[in-house]
Amino acid sequence: MEINSGSIRAMTLVIVIMSSVLVTPQVHATLTCNQVYNALKPCISYVLKPNGSVPKPCCDGISGLVKEATTTDDRRMACSCLNSAAKSAGRNVDLGPIGSIPDKCSLSIPFKISADADCSKVN
């Protein structure tokens, strides 16, 4: 059997998909990572250049997530999604400003936004 570059790409894709399935948190949340990411897109500009106040759309996105995350599973899912995003971006982005966003928006969330948050303790 000859292995060509197309076969290698296909095997690599299967491995990546299987890996992401294996590391996805096994919770029964109705909230998805896509919802979390979309709600927080307006925060990116502030994280990259944390000058002045947090943009209102960013605060609105976080506020909406707080309202949508009505169960422990939803809150843990949101935490896991943010944790994964922070780990991915952490090598290239200063994550310091992220943790201050909820306070600057006068919002309370049940976990710390960081790459090392323990999402299993979120209630």
All heavy atoms as an XYZ file, in Angstrom:
891
protein
N       0.834     -1.176      0.000
C       0.000      0.000      0.000
C       0.884      1.247      0.000
O       1.767      1.401      0.821
C      -0.892     -0.008      1.248
C      -1.749      1.192      1.369
S      -2.757      1.025      2.862
C      -3.227      2.693      3.043
N       0.627      2.130     -0.925
C       1.406      3.355     -1.041
C       0.728      4.478     -0.265
O      -0.477      4.667     -0.349
C       1.502      3.745     -2.514
C       2.338      4.965     -2.731
C       2.410      5.318     -4.198
O       2.385      4.402     -5.040
O       2.478      6.513     -4.482
N       1.517      5.187      0.525
C       0.985      6.317      1.278
C       1.424      7.586      0.580
O       2.612      7.836      0.408
C       1.486      6.309      2.737
C       1.003      5.049      3.445
C       1.013      7.550      3.473
C       1.472      4.924      4.866
N       0.439      8.383      0.159
C       0.763      9.638     -0.512
C       0.391     10.810      0.391
O      -0.151     10.634      1.480
C       0.066      9.729     -1.877
C      -1.443      9.619     -1.745
O      -2.025     10.123     -0.780
N      -2.082      8.953     -2.700
N       0.682     12.023     -0.072
C       0.426     13.204      0.762
C      -1.059     13.374      1.055
O      -1.434     13.848      2.119
C       0.997     14.461      0.114
O       0.356     14.701     -1.125
N      -1.940     12.963      0.135
C      -3.380     13.041      0.377
C      -3.796     12.123      1.514
O      -4.621     12.485      2.356
N      -3.229     10.940      1.580
C      -3.535      9.999      2.653
C      -3.046     10.519      3.994
O      -3.720     10.386      5.010
C      -2.893      8.645      2.378
O      -3.393      8.080      1.196
N      -1.874     11.119      3.974
C      -1.320     11.656      5.220
C      -2.199     12.795      5.736
O      -2.500     12.873      6.919
C       0.137     12.126      5.008
C       1.022     10.901      4.757
C       0.634     12.925      6.200
C       2.426     11.218      4.340
N      -2.640     13.680      4.825
C      -3.524     14.781      5.247
C      -4.828     14.241      5.813
O      -5.333     14.739      6.803
C      -3.796     15.715      4.078
C      -2.670     16.684      3.806
C      -3.129     17.746      2.833
N      -3.349     17.163      1.520
C      -2.565     17.332      0.469
N      -1.499     18.094      0.556
N      -2.834     16.767     -0.673
N      -5.385     13.235      5.178
C      -6.639     12.657      5.652
C      -6.463     12.034      7.032
O      -7.298     12.215      7.917
C      -7.155     11.620      4.659
N      -5.356     11.303      7.233
C      -5.103     10.697      8.547
C      -4.894     11.774      9.606
O      -5.379     11.653     10.731
C      -3.886      9.764      8.474
C      -4.167      8.498      7.697
S      -2.854      7.242      7.752
C      -1.394      8.136      7.335
N      -4.188     12.848      9.244
C      -3.961     13.935     10.186
C      -5.285     14.574     10.580
O      -5.523     14.857     11.762
C      -3.020     14.993      9.570
O      -1.792     14.349      9.227
C      -2.762     16.127     10.534
N      -6.175     14.795      9.610
C      -7.479     15.378      9.896
C      -8.279     14.491     10.845
O      -8.883     14.973     11.801
C      -8.248     15.612      8.594
C      -9.641     16.210      8.732
C      -9.554     17.579      9.401
C     -10.302     16.320      7.379
N      -8.261     13.192     10.623
C      -8.969     12.254     11.500
C      -8.406     12.329     12.918
O      -9.148     12.369     13.902
C      -8.898     10.818     10.945
C      -9.384      9.806     11.969
C      -9.695     10.710      9.659
N      -7.091     12.404     13.051
C      -6.457     12.474     14.370
C      -6.860     13.756     15.082
O      -7.200     13.748     16.262
C      -4.926     12.349     14.247
C      -4.557     10.918     13.833
C      -4.236     12.739     15.549
C      -3.113     10.739     13.426
N      -6.861     14.882     14.357
C      -7.247     16.162     14.965
C      -8.698     16.108     15.424
O      -9.025     16.532     16.536
C      -7.021     17.325     13.970
C      -7.675     18.604     14.458
C      -5.538     17.535     13.740
N      -9.584     15.580     14.592
C     -10.997     15.489     14.965
C     -11.178     14.589     16.175
O     -11.890     14.934     17.115
C     -11.852     15.000     13.772
C     -11.882     16.081     12.685
C     -13.257     14.641     14.214
C     -12.472     15.628     11.378
N     -10.532     13.454     16.182
C     -10.650     12.529     17.317
C     -10.099     13.167     18.590
O     -10.668     13.018     19.664
C      -9.922     11.218     17.023
C     -10.582     10.381     15.949
S     -12.299      9.961     16.314
C     -12.060      8.872     17.695
N      -9.007     13.908     18.487
C      -8.428     14.564     19.655
C      -9.383     15.587     20.225
O      -9.555     15.682     21.438
C      -7.109     15.253     19.291
O      -6.179     14.307     18.866
N     -10.023     16.367     19.363
C     -10.932     17.383     19.879
C     -12.173     16.740     20.499
O     -12.723     17.260     21.459
C     -11.323     18.383     18.791
O     -11.967     17.745     17.727
N     -12.601     15.607     19.991
C     -13.727     14.900     20.604
C     -13.330     14.390     21.980
O     -14.099     14.476     22.937
C     -14.199     13.737     19.700
C     -15.147     12.827     20.433
C     -14.830     14.276     18.426
N     -12.122     13.900     22.111
C     -11.683     13.338     23.377
C     -11.463     14.395     24.451
O     -11.641     14.116     25.630
C     -10.394     12.534     23.173
C     -10.540     11.282     22.327
C      -9.166     10.656     22.081
C     -11.463     10.277     22.979
N     -11.098     15.611     24.080
C     -10.839     16.629     25.087
C     -12.018     17.552     25.334
O     -11.965     18.413     26.190
C      -9.594     17.485     24.739
C      -8.362     16.635     24.688
C      -9.792     18.258     23.463
N     -13.113     17.391     24.596
C     -14.293     18.212     24.816
C     -14.917     17.838     26.149
O     -15.111     16.674     26.453
C     -15.325     17.982     23.688
O     -14.709     18.323     22.456
C     -16.569     18.807     23.905
N     -15.235     18.847     26.979
C     -15.832     18.553     28.274
C     -17.148     17.785     28.102
O     -17.960     18.129     27.253
C     -16.111     19.937     28.874
C     -15.377     20.905     28.034
C     -15.089     20.258     26.727
N     -17.328     16.774     28.906
C     -18.528     15.953     28.829
C     -19.573     16.472     29.828
O     -19.708     15.967     30.931
C     -18.193     14.478     29.117
C     -17.222     13.880     28.122
C     -17.749     13.885     26.711
O     -18.876     13.492     26.480
N     -16.948     14.345     25.767
N     -20.253     17.512     29.420
C     -21.315     18.081     30.247
C     -22.573     18.177     29.399
O     -22.522     18.064     28.185
C     -20.931     19.475     30.802
C     -19.768     19.375     31.762
C     -20.610     20.431     29.682
N     -23.681     18.403     30.044
C     -24.959     18.493     29.343
C     -25.405     19.940     29.262
O     -26.492     20.295     29.701
C     -25.999     17.627     30.042
C     -25.596     16.190     30.180
N     -25.141     15.447     29.125
C     -25.549     15.373     31.235
C     -24.847     14.222     29.534
N     -25.075     14.154     30.822
N     -24.570     20.748     28.709
C     -24.857     22.173     28.613
C     -25.632     22.471     27.343
O     -25.493     21.795     26.334
C     -23.562     22.962     28.627
N     -26.469     23.492     27.417
C     -27.148     23.962     26.216
C     -26.336     25.067     25.556
O     -26.507     25.344     24.388
C     -28.560     24.482     26.543
O     -28.458     25.533     27.498
C     -29.431     23.372     27.079
N     -25.443     25.673     26.313
C     -24.564     26.717     25.804
C     -23.417     26.063     25.044
O     -22.880     25.052     25.486
C     -24.027     27.516     26.992
C     -23.432     28.876     26.738
C     -24.470     29.813     26.136
C     -22.920     29.463     28.043
N     -23.039     26.625     23.910
C     -21.943     26.071     23.118
C     -20.754     27.033     23.098
O     -20.906     28.226     23.360
C     -22.379     25.822     21.660
O     -22.619     27.089     21.028
C     -23.617     24.936     21.585
N     -19.598     26.494     22.761
C     -18.408     27.343     22.647
C     -18.591     28.393     21.558
O     -18.136     29.524     21.711
C     -17.166     26.500     22.388
S     -16.557     25.655     23.857
N     -19.265     28.046     20.484
C     -19.499     29.043     19.435
C     -20.289     30.229     19.972
O     -20.012     31.374     19.630
C     -20.217     28.432     18.232
C     -19.275     27.661     17.338
O     -18.065     27.870     17.356
N     -19.822     26.748     16.566
N     -21.295     29.969     20.809
C     -22.060     31.061     21.408
C     -21.158     31.918     22.298
O     -21.247     33.138     22.284
C     -23.223     30.516     22.239
C     -24.343     29.920     21.414
C     -25.359     29.225     22.304
O     -25.048     28.214     22.934
N     -26.559     29.774     22.356
N     -20.323     31.268     23.063
C     -19.403     31.986     23.954
C     -18.454     32.848     23.132
O     -18.290     34.046     23.395
C     -18.618     31.005     24.855
C     -17.539     31.727     25.646
C     -19.564     30.260     25.792
N     -17.837     32.260     22.117
C     -16.880     32.998     21.299
C     -17.544     34.169     20.581
O     -17.001     35.266     20.517
C     -16.190     32.078     20.295
C     -15.426     30.933     20.908
C     -15.289     29.734     20.245
C     -14.847     31.041     22.167
C     -14.582     28.673     20.801
C     -14.147     29.987     22.738
C     -14.019     28.813     22.046
O     -13.325     27.764     22.608
N     -18.739     33.939     20.021
C     -19.432     35.010     19.306
C     -19.802     36.156     20.239
O     -19.711     37.325     19.853
C     -20.675     34.473     18.603
C     -20.331     33.665     17.370
O     -19.307     33.883     16.740
N     -21.176     32.713     17.038
N     -20.214     35.830     21.444
C     -20.585     36.873     22.403
C     -19.380     37.712     22.804
O     -19.521     38.903     23.118
C     -21.235     36.241     23.635
N     -18.199     37.105     22.797
C     -17.007     37.807     23.266
C     -16.140     38.401     22.154
O     -15.132     39.035     22.446
C     -16.179     36.873     24.143
C     -16.908     36.417     25.409
C     -16.036     35.484     26.211
C     -17.336     37.600     26.247
N     -16.543     38.234     20.910
C     -15.781     38.825     19.808
C     -15.561     40.326     19.998
O     -14.477     40.828     19.721
C     -16.468     38.563     18.469
C     -16.149     37.226     17.877
C     -16.809     37.082     16.523
C     -16.666     35.666     16.010
N     -17.368     35.483     14.745
N     -16.576     41.071     20.475
C     -16.360     42.516     20.656
C     -15.302     42.852     21.711
O     -14.889     44.007     21.819
C     -17.726     43.041     21.089
C     -18.707     42.014     20.675
C     -17.972     40.703     20.715
N     -14.857     41.881     22.467
C     -13.847     42.117     23.503
C     -12.425     42.039     22.960
O     -11.483     42.466     23.633
C     -14.001     41.104     24.638
S     -15.615     41.135     25.445
N     -12.263     41.492     21.781
C     -10.925     41.256     21.238
C     -10.121     42.546     21.129
O      -8.954     42.591     21.502
C     -10.999     40.519     19.882
C     -11.540     39.100     20.102
C      -9.639     40.470     19.203
C     -11.845     38.342     18.829
N     -10.750     43.606     20.642
C     -10.013     44.859     20.471
C      -9.489     45.373     21.810
O      -8.365     45.870     21.893
C     -10.885     45.917     19.792
O     -12.004     46.225     20.605
N     -10.288     45.221     22.866
C      -9.849     45.671     24.189
C      -8.697     44.809     24.702
O      -7.743     45.323     25.279
C     -10.998     45.657     25.191
C     -10.548     46.046     26.574
C     -10.345     47.378     26.904
C     -10.284     45.075     27.543
C      -9.891     47.742     28.166
C      -9.836     45.428     28.800
C      -9.638     46.760     29.109
O      -9.179     47.112     30.349
N      -8.784     43.512     24.506
C      -7.728     42.606     24.985
C      -6.413     42.913     24.273
O      -5.349     42.916     24.891
C      -8.140     41.129     24.788
C      -6.988     40.195     25.071
C      -9.326     40.795     25.676
N      -6.491     43.192     22.985
C      -5.274     43.476     22.222
C      -4.706     44.855     22.532
O      -3.501     45.059     22.444
C      -5.551     43.351     20.724
C      -5.924     41.946     20.248
C      -6.275     41.962     18.764
C      -4.793     40.967     20.520
N      -5.563     45.795     22.892
C      -5.133     47.160     23.182
C      -5.982     47.709     24.333
O      -6.964     48.423     24.113
C      -5.302     48.019     21.932
C      -4.385     49.178     21.859
C      -4.492     49.832     20.494
C      -3.320     50.754     20.298
N      -3.396     51.429     19.007
N      -5.651     47.332     25.574
C      -6.493     47.675     26.726
C      -6.350     49.126     27.200
O      -5.924     49.395     28.305
C      -6.028     46.694     27.795
C      -4.613     46.413     27.439
C      -4.531     46.500     25.949
N      -6.720     50.045     26.343
C      -6.682     51.457     26.705
C      -8.099     51.938     26.997
O      -9.012     51.676     26.223
C      -6.099     52.301     25.568
C      -4.656     51.939     25.293
O      -3.937     51.495     26.182
N      -4.229     52.114     24.061
N      -8.276     52.643     28.093
C      -9.581     53.214     28.396
C     -10.580     52.186     28.879
O     -10.235     51.186     29.492
N     -11.827     52.446     28.540
C     -12.899     51.578     29.026
C     -13.144     50.419     28.058
O     -12.780     50.475     26.887
C     -14.183     52.390     29.220
O     -14.578     52.946     27.989
N     -13.812     49.414     28.579
C     -14.178     48.241     27.777
C     -15.331     48.653     26.861
O     -16.273     49.314     27.308
C     -14.602     47.075     28.694
C     -15.069     45.890     27.884
C     -13.458     46.677     29.615
N     -15.282     48.274     25.582
C     -16.374     48.639     24.665
C     -17.720     48.082     25.137
O     -17.805     46.963     25.647
C     -15.974     47.992     23.340
C     -14.525     47.690     23.462
C     -14.237     47.505     24.911
N     -18.783     48.867     24.975
C     -20.121     48.452     25.396
C     -20.543     47.110     24.785
O     -21.095     46.268     25.493
C     -21.139     49.534     25.070
C     -22.543     49.198     25.571
C     -23.504     50.325     25.329
C     -24.918     50.072     25.761
N     -25.365     48.759     26.093
N     -20.279     46.854     23.486
C     -20.659     45.542     22.937
C     -19.986     44.372     23.657
O     -20.554     43.287     23.756
C     -20.227     45.622     21.471
C     -20.228     47.079     21.162
C     -19.786     47.755     22.433
N     -18.778     44.588     24.167
C     -18.086     43.547     24.932
C     -18.848     43.286     26.234
O     -19.143     42.138     26.573
C     -16.652     43.962     25.212
S     -15.744     42.860     26.315
N     -19.164     44.350     26.943
C     -19.919     44.208     28.198
C     -21.284     43.571     27.939
O     -21.730     42.709     28.707
C     -20.092     45.573     28.873
S     -18.546     46.305     29.457
N     -21.926     43.981     26.848
C     -23.233     43.404     26.501
C     -23.106     41.912     26.212
O     -23.978     41.114     26.586
C     -23.826     44.115     25.286
C     -24.241     45.548     25.585
O     -24.344     45.925     26.779
O     -24.445     46.313     24.611
N     -22.022     41.510     25.545
C     -21.808     40.097     25.243
C     -21.636     39.268     26.502
O     -22.223     38.194     26.648
N     -20.850     39.785     27.442
C     -20.648     39.074     28.708
C     -21.949     39.028     29.497
O     -22.318     37.990     30.054
C     -19.522     39.718     29.529
C     -18.187     39.536     28.811
C     -19.451     39.111     30.934
C     -17.030     40.268     29.438
N     -22.668     40.136     29.517
C     -23.950     40.181     30.221
C     -24.925     39.149     29.642
O     -25.614     38.443     30.382
C     -24.547     41.583     30.117
O     -25.805     41.646     30.733
N     -24.954     39.055     28.316
C     -25.818     38.071     27.661
C     -25.429     36.642     28.018
O     -26.303     35.793     28.250
N     -24.134     36.377     28.093
C     -23.678     35.036     28.471
C     -24.090     34.700     29.901
O     -24.505     33.573     30.185
C     -22.163     34.919     28.340
C     -21.624     34.713     26.946
C     -20.104     34.705     26.976
C     -22.143     33.429     26.342
N     -23.965     35.675     30.790
C     -24.354     35.447     32.185
C     -25.841     35.075     32.249
O     -26.227     34.159     32.971
C     -24.049     36.693     33.051
C     -24.685     36.576     34.423
C     -22.540     36.899     33.178
N     -26.646     35.747     31.452
C     -28.088     35.459     31.435
C     -28.394     34.104     30.806
O     -29.322     33.417     31.216
C     -28.837     36.561     30.689
C     -28.876     37.864     31.444
C     -29.523     38.967     30.628
C     -29.411     40.283     31.380
N     -29.776     41.430     30.541
N     -27.626     33.721     29.789
C     -27.850     32.442     29.099
C     -27.351     31.248     29.896
O     -27.889     30.151     29.769
C     -27.173     32.450     27.731
C     -27.848     33.337     26.718
C     -27.150     33.278     25.372
O     -26.884     32.163     24.888
O     -26.868     34.354     24.821
N     -26.328     31.439     30.681
C     -25.725     30.334     31.442
C     -26.515     30.128     32.732
O     -26.091     30.510     33.813
C     -24.265     30.634     31.729
N     -27.661     29.493     32.602
C     -28.577     29.358     33.735
C     -28.330     28.120     34.588
O     -28.842     28.034     35.693
C     -30.037     29.334     33.242
O     -30.186     28.256     32.318
C     -30.402     30.647     32.555
N     -27.561     27.168     34.073
C     -27.308     25.944     34.833
C     -25.821     25.822     35.142
O     -24.982     26.475     34.508
C     -27.747     24.695     34.040
O     -26.888     24.548     32.903
C     -29.203     24.781     33.606
N     -25.503     24.965     36.085
C     -24.101     24.699     36.407
C     -23.373     24.183     35.174
O     -22.240     24.600     34.899
C     -23.996     23.684     37.567
O     -24.594     24.265     38.723
C     -22.563     23.314     37.869
N     -24.000     23.293     34.416
C     -23.367     22.760     33.207
C     -23.078     23.868     32.197
O     -22.020     23.877     31.559
C     -24.236     21.677     32.565
C     -24.199     20.359     33.323
O     -23.263     20.150     34.112
O     -25.107     19.538     33.104
N     -24.005     24.807     32.042
C     -23.781     25.932     31.129
C     -22.601     26.775     31.593
O     -21.752     27.181     30.790
C     -25.017     26.826     31.037
C     -26.125     26.236     30.185
O     -25.847     25.376     29.331
O     -27.284     26.650     30.381
N     -22.547     27.070     32.877
C     -21.457     27.894     33.410
C     -20.117     27.166     33.287
O     -19.100     27.765     32.961
C     -21.760     28.291     34.851
C     -22.905     29.316     34.938
C     -23.134     29.807     36.345
N     -23.772     28.817     37.190
C     -25.086     28.606     37.249
N     -25.918     29.319     36.510
N     -25.583     27.683     38.053
N     -20.123     25.868     33.518
C     -18.881     25.093     33.361
C     -18.455     25.042     31.900
O     -17.259     25.085     31.587
C     -19.049     23.686     33.925
C     -19.076     23.675     35.432
C     -19.204     22.294     36.002
N     -19.211     22.367     37.462
C     -19.432     21.342     38.246
N     -19.662     20.138     37.747
N     -19.426     21.493     39.557
N     -19.418     24.941     31.009
C     -19.104     24.923     29.582
C     -18.502     26.270     29.174
O     -17.479     26.322     28.481
C     -20.347     24.629     28.739
C     -20.078     24.682     27.231
S     -18.849     23.490     26.662
C     -19.827     22.013     26.622
N     -19.113     27.365     29.599
C     -18.584     28.693     29.282
C     -17.161     28.836     29.818
O     -16.266     29.325     29.127
C     -19.493     29.779     29.847
N     -16.949     28.391     31.035
C     -15.620     28.434     31.646
C     -14.628     27.615     30.817
O     -13.530     28.085     30.506
C     -15.696     27.898     33.078
S     -14.101     27.808     33.922
N     -15.007     26.417     30.427
C     -14.122     25.551     29.638
C     -13.797     26.171     28.282
O     -12.654     26.106     27.822
C     -14.758     24.182     29.423
O     -14.891     23.499     30.644
N     -14.793     26.770     27.660
C     -14.571     27.405     26.358
C     -13.586     28.557     26.489
O     -12.661     28.690     25.686
C     -15.889     27.924     25.784
S     -17.103     26.640     25.431
N     -13.795     29.393     27.510
C     -12.900     30.531     27.724
C     -11.503     30.068     28.125
O     -10.504     30.649     27.699
C     -13.478     31.465     28.781
C     -14.739     32.200     28.350
C     -15.351     32.940     29.524
C     -14.434     33.151     27.218
N     -11.448     29.025     28.928
C     -10.179     28.465     29.350
C      -9.392     27.982     28.126
O      -8.207     28.287     27.973
C     -10.452     27.313     30.321
C      -9.244     26.843     31.075
O      -8.131     26.938     30.605
N      -9.469     26.304     32.251
N     -10.058     27.252     27.238
C      -9.400     26.746     26.020
C      -8.940     27.889     25.129
O      -7.832     27.856     24.596
C     -10.366     25.855     25.233
O     -10.654     24.693     25.959
N      -9.786     28.899     24.971
C      -9.420     30.044     24.132
C      -8.229     30.779     24.732
O      -7.315     31.182     24.014
C     -10.615     30.982     23.976
N      -8.228     30.937     26.052
C      -7.114     31.626     26.721
C      -5.821     30.839     26.556
O      -4.757     31.421     26.313
C      -7.439     31.840     28.195
N      -5.897     29.507     26.657
C      -4.698     28.684     26.475
C      -4.166     28.804     25.053
O      -2.966     28.888     24.833
C      -5.008     27.221     26.782
C      -5.092     26.921     28.251
C      -5.413     25.464     28.499
C      -5.566     25.218     29.984
N      -6.022     23.858     30.281
N      -5.075     28.820     24.085
C      -4.665     28.922     22.684
C      -4.030     30.271     22.381
O      -3.036     30.351     21.677
C      -5.869     28.720     21.763
O      -6.377     27.426     21.908
N      -4.620     31.325     22.905
C      -4.133     32.679     22.612
C      -2.978     33.090     23.502
O      -2.222     33.987     23.156
C      -5.269     33.679     22.775
N      -2.838     32.421     24.625
C      -1.882     32.828     25.638
C      -0.450     32.960     25.186
O       0.296     33.769     25.717
N      -0.063     32.207     24.221
C       1.317     32.275     23.747
C       1.593     33.575     22.996
O       2.699     34.045     22.949
C       1.609     31.086     22.836
C       1.521     29.774     23.573
C       1.717     28.604     22.608
N       1.100     27.443     23.208
C       0.023     26.846     22.755
N      -0.576     27.269     21.681
N      -0.492     25.811     23.362
N       0.553     34.132     22.404
C       0.721     35.288     21.537
C       0.117     36.576     22.079
O       0.352     37.637     21.519
C       0.087     35.000     20.171
C       0.642     33.738     19.542
O       1.837     33.515     19.573
N      -0.223     32.909     18.999
N      -0.695     36.473     23.119
C      -1.445     37.623     23.598
C      -1.263     37.776     25.102
O      -1.278     36.792     25.837
C      -2.955     37.436     23.277
C      -3.780     38.579     23.826
C      -3.176     37.301     21.785
N      -1.107     39.006     25.568
C      -1.074     39.286     27.001
C      -2.488     39.127     27.539
O      -3.394     39.885     27.178
C      -0.563     40.705     27.248
C      -0.619     41.095     28.713
O      -0.749     40.195     29.581
O      -0.529     42.297     28.995
N      -2.694     38.131     28.386
C      -4.033     37.833     28.888
C      -4.409     38.644     30.126
O      -5.507     38.525     30.624
C      -4.144     36.336     29.201
C      -3.975     35.414     27.998
C      -4.021     33.963     28.439
C      -5.029     35.688     26.956
N      -3.505     39.473     30.602
C      -3.787     40.278     31.790
C      -5.087     41.050     31.732
O      -5.876     41.023     32.680
N      -5.375     41.757     30.636
C      -6.599     42.556     30.576
C      -7.893     41.741     30.627
O      -8.935     42.261     31.011
C      -6.491     43.279     29.230
C      -5.060     43.237     28.873
C      -4.512     41.986     29.486
N      -7.835     40.459     30.262
C      -9.056     39.650     30.216
C      -9.722     39.565     31.585
O     -10.928     39.720     31.700
C      -8.757     38.228     29.674
C      -8.382     38.311     28.206
C      -9.942     37.308     29.864
C      -7.948     36.999     27.605
N      -8.940     39.327     32.599
C      -9.501     39.155     33.938
C     -10.184     40.383     34.484
O     -11.071     40.284     35.338
N      -9.824     41.556     33.979
C     -10.415     42.789     34.494
C     -11.714     43.166     33.791
O     -12.434     44.049     34.260
C      -9.413     43.940     34.345
O      -9.216     44.253     32.980
N     -12.036     42.522     32.692
C     -13.212     42.915     31.918
C     -14.512     42.836     32.722
O     -15.278     43.800     32.725
C     -13.305     42.117     30.597
C     -12.167     42.536     29.664
C     -14.654     42.339     29.916
C     -12.071     41.736     28.389
N     -14.812     41.732     33.415
C     -16.081     41.703     34.159
C     -16.218     42.860     35.159
O     -17.282     43.494     35.226
C     -16.053     40.344     34.869
C     -15.200     39.500     33.986
C     -14.127     40.434     33.482
N     -15.150     43.172     35.905
C     -15.213     44.290     36.851
C     -15.435     45.607     36.131
O     -16.236     46.435     36.572
C     -13.932     44.368     37.682
C     -13.855     43.282     38.738
O     -14.910     42.698     39.080
O     -12.741     43.008     39.209
N     -14.732     45.817     35.035
C     -14.884     47.071     34.294
C     -16.262     47.202     33.663
O     -16.700     48.303     33.356
C     -13.790     47.198     33.243
C     -12.426     47.456     33.853
C     -11.398     47.768     32.811
C     -10.100     48.128     33.529
N      -9.142     48.747     32.632
N     -16.936     46.080     33.463
C     -18.300     46.092     32.927
C     -19.340     46.059     34.052
O     -20.535     45.971     33.786
C     -18.519     44.887     32.017
S     -17.582     44.918     30.475
N     -18.877     46.080     35.298
C     -19.754     45.980     36.486
C     -20.595     44.707     36.446
O     -21.792     44.717     36.723
C     -20.656     47.212     36.596
O     -19.881     48.373     36.742
N     -19.932     43.607     36.085
C     -20.604     42.310     36.009
C     -19.916     41.321     36.936
O     -18.713     41.397     37.159
C     -20.552     41.773     34.581
C     -21.295     42.572     33.528
C     -20.930     42.087     32.135
C     -22.798     42.460     33.750
N     -20.692     40.399     37.422
C     -20.154     39.338     38.263
C     -20.313     38.018     37.526
O     -21.415     37.667     37.103
C     -20.911     39.293     39.588
O     -20.462     38.212     40.358
N     -19.200     37.324     37.340
C     -19.277     35.992     36.743
C     -18.701     34.999     37.751
O     -17.855     35.361     38.559
C     -18.568     35.915     35.379
C     -17.082     36.220     35.510
C     -19.215     36.849     34.367
C     -16.309     35.950     34.238
N     -19.176     33.744     37.705
C     -18.810     32.776     38.753
C     -17.456     32.096     38.576
O     -17.219     31.062     39.171
C     -19.951     31.760     38.682
C     -20.397     31.797     37.270
C     -20.219     33.232     36.823
N     -16.580     32.659     37.750
C     -15.248     32.079     37.583
C     -14.308     33.139     37.050
O     -14.718     34.173     36.532
C     -15.265     30.867     36.648
C     -15.876     31.145     35.295
C     -15.110     31.649     34.261
C     -17.217     30.908     35.069
C     -15.669     31.915     33.024
C     -17.787     31.164     33.833
C     -17.014     31.660     32.811
N     -13.024     32.847     37.191
C     -11.978     33.736     36.706
C     -11.723     33.418     35.230
O     -11.599     32.256     34.855
C     -10.719     33.484     37.536
C      -9.506     34.247     37.129
C      -8.348     33.855     38.046
C      -7.038     34.086     37.340
N      -5.923     33.494     38.043
N     -11.676     34.435     34.404
C     -11.362     34.211     32.993
C      -9.847     34.125     32.871
O      -9.144     35.123     33.013
C     -11.898     35.348     32.102
C     -13.409     35.476     32.233
C     -11.513     35.093     30.641
C     -13.996     36.644     31.465
N      -9.356     32.913     32.674
C      -7.918     32.704     32.549
C      -7.662     31.333     31.953
O      -8.574     30.520     31.818
C      -7.239     32.809     33.917
O      -7.499     31.668     34.682
N      -6.412     31.084     31.631
C      -6.030     29.790     31.068
C      -5.955     28.706     32.136
O      -5.918     27.525     31.814
C      -4.689     29.907     30.351
N      -5.960     29.097     33.410
C      -5.824     28.099     34.466
C      -7.030     28.012     35.400
O      -6.947     27.498     36.497
C      -4.552     28.350     35.267
C      -4.528     29.728     35.926
O      -5.447     30.519     35.671
O      -3.587     29.982     36.688
N      -8.167     28.499     34.945
C      -9.388     28.416     35.770
C      -9.762     26.953     35.980
O      -9.671     26.137     35.060
C     -10.528     29.165     35.098
N     -10.190     26.600     37.184
C     -10.650     25.238     37.474
C     -12.162     25.197     37.269
O     -12.939     25.493     38.170
C     -10.284     24.843     38.913
C     -10.641     23.392     39.216
O     -11.287     22.727     38.362
O     -10.280     22.933     40.308
N     -12.553     24.828     36.059
C     -13.969     24.868     35.674
C     -14.808     23.831     36.423
O     -16.021     23.993     36.525
C     -14.091     24.679     34.171
S     -13.272     26.007     33.240
N     -14.178     22.805     36.955
C     -14.945     21.785     37.685
C     -15.503     22.341     38.988
O     -16.423     21.772     39.565
C     -14.066     20.566     37.969
O     -13.061     20.885     38.907
N     -14.969     23.456     39.463
C     -15.447     24.057     40.707
C     -16.506     25.126     40.487
O     -17.002     25.707     41.439
C     -14.266     24.639     41.481
C     -13.305     23.565     41.955
C     -12.191     24.148     42.769
C     -11.282     23.017     43.244
N     -10.150     23.530     44.004
N     -16.841     25.394     39.233
C     -17.860     26.400     38.917
C     -19.225     25.822     39.226
O     -19.537     24.704     38.841
C     -17.758     26.846     37.441
C     -18.901     27.761     37.065
C     -16.416     27.509     37.188
N     -20.053     26.589     39.904
C     -21.415     26.128     40.225
C     -22.470     26.974     39.595
O     -22.441     27.960     39.124
C     -21.630     26.107     41.722
C     -20.808     25.005     42.365
O     -20.758     23.911     41.846
N     -20.158     25.329     43.449
